[in-house]
């Protein structure tokens, strides 16, 4: 099981619904929900889209750093 707590936090901080984020990613809401809950691993190309959407680094999304943006 994978854990991507930050993608849920960022979505909620940006007042977005799962359906809206899924539309940006071009996927079904149920698939996106599985990413948030850790039931599925996020493919790299979608991880990059999420990082661009929220203007954060992929390392931040993955929990590898606490700095949201790279300098």
JOHULIN-V62355 format. One record per residue. N is the residue number from 1. RES is the residue in one letter. SS is DSSP state (helix for helix, strand for strand, loop for the rest). PSI is psi in whole degrees, 0 to 359 (999 if undefined). BURIAL is 1 if it has 16 or more other ideal C-beta (glycine too) atoms within 10 Angstrom, else 0. Layout:
BEGIN
n->(N N)
res->(RES RES)
ss->(SS SS)
psi->(PSI PSI)
burial->(BURIAL BURIAL)
END
This chain:
BEGIN
n->(1 2 3 4 5 6 7 8 9 10 11 12 13 14 15 16 17 18 19 20 21 22 23 24 25 26 27 28 29 30 31 32 33 34 35 36 37 38 39 40 41 42 43 44 45 46 47 48 49 50 51 52 53 54 55 56 57 58 59 60 61 62 63 64 65 66 67 68 69 70 71)
res->(X X X X X X X X X X X X X X X X X X X X X X X X X X X X X X X X X X X X X X X X X X X X X X X X X X X X X X X X X X X X X X X X X X X X X X X)
ss->(loop loop loop loop helix helix helix helix helix helix helix helix helix loop loop loop loop helix helix helix helix helix helix helix helix loop loop loop helix helix helix helix helix helix helix helix helix loop loop loop loop loop loop helix helix helix helix helix helix helix helix helix helix helix loop loop loop helix helix helix helix helix loop loop loop loop loop loop loop loop loop)
psi->(139 157 118 59 325 331 327 314 315 320 313 320 331 13 46 151 157 321 322 315 318 321 319 321 345 33 170 148 324 323 315 318 321 330 314 321 352 12 339 148 140 125 149 316 328 327 319 318 320 318 319 319 315 359 50 169 156 327 321 315 325 355 17 344 156 356 120 324 143 148 999)
burial->(0 0 0 1 0 1 1 0 0 1 1 0 0 0 0 1 0 1 0 0 1 1 0 0 1 0 1 0 0 0 0 1 1 1 1 1 0 0 0 0 0 1 0 0 0 1 1 0 1 1 1 0 1 1 0 1 1 1 0 1 1 1 0 0 0 0 0 0 0 0 0)
END
